[in-house]
Amino acid sequence: MITSPAHAAEKASEQRLDEVAGRASHVMPFDLEKTTHIFSKTDTGGIRQIITKNKSDSGQISLIRVHLSGITQEFQQGDYLNPEKIHVAGIPELAELKSTPAIGDDRT
């Protein structure tokens, strides 16, 4: 599976994890089987970690970095299309993200 939630409120079903993994493989450039994903809630949102299972796999590390840099840019612009592709509105936090002004948005 691609997720191993460290502090999830409720554990996702195997079916849900399989569905998310299938969609994620079309969005994330790295090998999902070679990485572990950890989502930790914080008071201000959360932390997402993507860790290679083989710490010497420089190819996967590079792909993870490129992906996270791209997601950072997209989020700063208020673009949440890739998380929507993966989770298909299956997470309530997506609506909250969309309602938050993007960096430079005049709603701030």
C-alpha positions in Angstrom: 0.0 0.0 0.0 1.1 3.6 -0.4 -0.1 4.9 2.9 0.8 4.1 6.5 -1.0 6.8 8.4 0.9 7.7 11.6 -2.0 9.5 13.3 -5.1 9.0 11.2 -8.4 9.5 12.8 -9.7 6.4 11.3 -8.0 3.7 9.3 -9.0 3.4 5.6 -10.3 0.1 4.3 -8.1 -2.1 2.1 -10.4 -1.3 -0.8 -10.1 2.4 -0.3 -6.3 2.1 -0.1 -6.2 0.1 -3.3 -8.4 2.7 -5.1 -6.2 5.5 -3.9 -3.0 3.7 -4.9 -4.4 3.0 -8.4 -5.2 6.7 -9.0 -2.0 7.9 -7.3 0.2 5.9 -9.7 -1.1 8.3 -12.5 -0.1 11.4 -10.5 3.1 10.5 -8.6 6.2 9.9 -10.7 8.0 7.6 -8.2 7.4 3.9 -7.6 4.6 3.6 -4.9 5.9 0.1 -4.0 9.3 1.5 -3.2 8.1 4.3 -0.9 6.2 4.7 2.4 3.8 7.6 2.9 3.1 9.1 6.3 0.5 11.7 7.0 0.6 13.3 10.4 -2.0 15.8 11.7 -0.8 19.0 13.3 -2.6 22.0 14.9 -2.3 23.9 11.7 -3.0 21.2 9.2 -0.6 18.3 8.6 2.7 16.9 7.5 3.2 14.6 4.6 6.3 12.5 4.4 7.3 10.3 1.5 10.2 8.0 2.4 12.1 5.6 0.2 12.3 2.1 1.5 15.8 1.9 0.2 17.7 5.0 1.5 20.3 4.6 -1.3 17.8 4.8 -4.1 18.8 8.2 -5.5 16.4 7.8 -8.4 13.4 7.5 -6.2 14.6 10.3 -3.9 15.0 12.6 -6.9 11.5 11.8 -8.2 10.0 12.4 -4.7 11.7 15.8 -4.5 10.5 16.8 -7.9 7.0 15.7 -7.0 6.9 17.5 -3.7 8.3 20.7 -5.2 5.6 20.6 -7.9 2.9 20.0 -5.3 4.2 22.9 -3.2 4.0 25.3 -6.2 0.5 24.0 -7.1 -0.8 24.5 -3.5 0.7 28.0 -3.4 -1.4 28.8 -6.4 -4.5 27.3 -5.0 -4.3 24.3 -7.4 -5.5 21.1 -5.7 -6.3 19.1 -8.9 -3.8 16.3 -8.2 -5.1 15.5 -4.7 -8.6 15.5 -6.2 -7.5 13.1 -8.9 -6.1 10.7 -6.2 -8.8 11.1 -3.5 -11.8 11.9 -5.6 -13.3 14.3 -3.0 -12.9 11.4 -0.5 -11.3 13.6 2.1 -13.0 16.5 3.8 -9.7 18.4 4.1 -9.8 19.0 0.4 -12.7 21.4 0.7 -11.0 23.2 3.5 -7.8 23.6 1.4 -9.9 25.0 -1.5 -11.5 27.6 0.8 -8.0 28.8 2.0 -6.6 31.8 0.0 -3.6 30.9 -2.1 -0.4 32.8 -1.6 -0.8 36.3 -3.2 -4.6 35.9 -3.3 -6.4 39.1 -2.4 -8.7 37.2 -0.1 -5.9 37.2 2.6 
